[in-house]
Amino acid sequence: MDMSPSYKAAVDQALNQPVIVADRFHFVRYMYWALDRVRRRVQHEFDDYDRNKCKNMRHVFMKRRSTLSTKQDWYLHHYCDKSDVLTSAYLLKEWFCDWFDNAKRLGSEALSTIKTDLYDFYDTVRASAIPEFEKAIETLQNWQKEIMNSFSYNLHNGYIEGINNQTKVIKRQAFGFRRFDRLRRKVLLHHKYKNIQGQMA
């Protein structure tokens, strides 16, 4: 599930405390949100040109270091050199992504190692004293059991999230449908469900 406390409470009550797995996308994005909040805070200290340019180049901070082009890497260095806080925030995001990749690789065979490395990340965030990341790890700590379950059971919502996103794109591109049955048929055909009862209007 996504990380909604009210939804989690309802599921706990309705299903008598089942095993809950936090969706990976939803807990990883907290680190990206934290980094973006730091960028927005720090760029206000830049001059007008760099403030606007940094905003336009925000995607550079979201990418993994290993995937940056030469030009993107230059911009990353340019703005990180202007702010130690922004540098630390970017390194924390990269550290978490490395932990996440390693946790996926190790899986259920090394949960204690995964948890120990996560505690090390918590300590590093506290030492950095960056409030945006400190707030983010509070959420991770509140959902730590469910996060660890995602590596223990190797479950995620990636497939369903992809279907939902494509369906939303279909709806936007159509600028609305007058009849729900036509929207339903278009969505099902897009996702290759050909056996639809009823005649296409």
C-alpha positions in Angstrom: 0.0 0.0 0.0 0.9 3.6 -0.2 1.9 5.3 3.1 -1.4 6.6 4.3 -1.8 6.3 8.1 -5.6 6.4 7.9 -5.7 3.7 5.2 -3.3 1.6 7.1 -5.4 1.9 10.3 -8.5 0.9 8.3 -6.8 -2.1 6.8 -5.5 -3.2 10.2 -8.9 -3.1 11.7 -10.8 -4.7 8.7 -8.3 -7.5 8.1 -7.2 -8.2 11.7 -3.7 -6.9 11.5 -2.4 -8.4 8.2 1.2 -8.2 6.9 1.4 -4.8 5.3 4.1 -4.0 2.7 4.9 -0.4 2.0 5.2 0.3 -1.7 8.8 1.1 -2.7 7.9 4.1 -4.9 6.1 5.8 -2.1 8.9 5.5 0.6 11.7 6.3 -1.8 10.1 9.5 -3.0 10.3 11.0 0.5 14.1 11.3 -0.1 13.5 13.0 -3.4 10.9 15.4 -1.9 13.4 16.2 0.9 16.1 17.0 -1.6 13.8 19.2 -3.7 12.7 21.1 -0.6 16.4 21.8 0.2 17.0 23.0 -3.3 14.1 25.4 -3.2 15.2 26.7 0.1 18.8 27.2 -0.9 18.3 28.7 -4.3 16.7 31.7 -2.8 20.2 32.7 -1.7 21.4 32.8 -5.3 21.3 35.7 -7.6 18.4 36.1 -10.0 20.0 34.2 -12.9 21.2 31.3 -10.9 18.0 31.1 -8.9 15.9 30.7 -12.1 18.5 28.4 -13.8 18.7 26.2 -10.7 14.9 25.9 -10.8 14.9 25.0 -14.5 17.7 22.4 -13.9 16.0 20.7 -10.9 15.7 17.5 -12.8 19.5 17.2 -12.5 19.3 16.8 -8.8 16.7 14.1 -9.1 18.8 11.9 -11.4 21.3 9.4 -10.2 24.9 10.6 -10.4 25.8 7.7 -12.7 23.2 8.7 -15.3 24.1 12.3 -15.6 25.4 13.7 -18.9 28.5 15.8 -19.0 26.5 19.0 -19.2 24.2 17.9 -16.3 27.2 16.9 -14.2 28.6 20.4 -14.7 25.4 22.0 -13.5 25.2 19.7 -10.5 28.8 20.7 -9.5 28.1 24.4 -10.2 25.1 24.7 -7.9 26.5 22.3 -5.2 29.7 24.4 -5.1 27.5 27.3 -4.1 26.0 25.6 -1.1 27.4 23.0 1.3 23.8 22.2 2.5 22.7 21.4 -1.1 25.8 19.2 -1.5 25.0 17.3 1.7 21.4 16.9 0.6 22.3 15.5 -2.8 24.8 13.1 -1.2 22.2 11.9 1.3 19.8 11.2 -1.6 22.5 9.2 -3.4 23.3 7.3 -0.2 19.7 6.3 0.3 19.4 5.2 -3.4 22.6 3.1 -3.0 21.1 1.6 0.2 17.8 0.9 -1.7 19.6 -0.8 -4.6 21.6 -2.9 -2.3 18.6 -3.8 -0.3 16.8 -5.0 -3.4 19.8 -7.1 -4.4 20.2 -8.7 -0.9 16.4 -9.3 -0.4 15.1 -11.5 2.4 18.5 -13.2 2.8 20.1 -10.3 4.6 17.4 -8.3 6.4 19.6 -7.6 9.4 22.3 -6.1 7.1 19.7 -4.0 5.4 18.3 -2.7 8.7 21.8 -2.0 10.0 22.6 0.1 6.9 19.3 1.9 7.3 20.2 2.8 10.9 23.5 4.2 9.7 21.7 6.3 7.2 19.5 7.7 10.0 22.6 8.6 12.0 24.1 10.4 9.0 20.9 12.4 8.4 20.8 13.5 12.1 24.5 14.5 11.9 23.8 16.6 8.8 21.1 18.6 10.7 19.2 19.2 7.5 15.5 19.6 8.7 14.0 18.4 5.5 15.8 15.0 5.7 15.2 14.7 9.4 11.5 15.1 8.8 11.7 12.4 6.0 13.4 9.8 8.2 10.7 10.3 10.8 8.3 9.0 8.2 10.6 6.1 7.4 10.9 5.2 11.0 7.2 5.2 11.5 6.9 2.8 8.5 10.1 0.8 9.0 8.4 -2.5 9.6 6.3 -2.1 6.4 9.4 -0.9 4.5 11.4 -4.0 5.6 8.5 -6.2 4.5 8.9 -4.8 1.0 12.4 -6.5 0.8 11.3 -9.5 2.8 8.4 -10.3 0.4 9.7 -8.6 -2.7 6.4 -7.0 -3.5 5.6 -3.6 -5.0 2.8 -1.8 -6.9 4.9 -0.9 -9.9 2.6 -2.7 -12.4 -0.6 -1.3 -11.0 0.9 2.2 -10.8 1.8 2.0 -14.4 -1.7 1.0 -15.5 -3.2 3.8 -13.4 -0.8 6.3 -14.9 -1.6 5.2 -18.5 -5.3 5.4 -17.8 -5.0 8.9 -16.5 -3.1 9.9 -19.6 -5.9 8.5 -21.8 -8.4 10.5 -19.9 -6.4 13.7 -20.2 -5.7 13.3 -23.9 -9.4 12.9 -24.6 -10.4 16.1 -22.8 -13.2 14.2 -21.2 -15.7 11.5 -22.3 -19.4 12.0 -22.5 -20.1 8.3 -21.9 -18.4 6.2 -19.3 -18.8 3.0 -21.3 -16.6 4.5 -24.1 -13.9 5.4 -21.7 -14.0 1.9 -20.2 -13.7 0.3 -23.6 -10.8 2.5 -24.7 -8.9 1.8 -21.4 -9.5 -1.9 -21.7 -8.4 -2.0 -25.4 -5.3 0.0 -24.5 -4.4 -2.6 -21.9 -5.0 -5.4 -24.4 -8.2 -6.7 -22.9 -9.9 -7.6 -26.1 -12.8 -9.7 -24.9 -15.2 -6.9 -24.1 -18.9 -7.8 -24.2 -21.1 -5.4 -26.0 -20.9 -3.7 -29.3 -18.6 -0.7 -29.8 -20.7 2.4 -30.4 
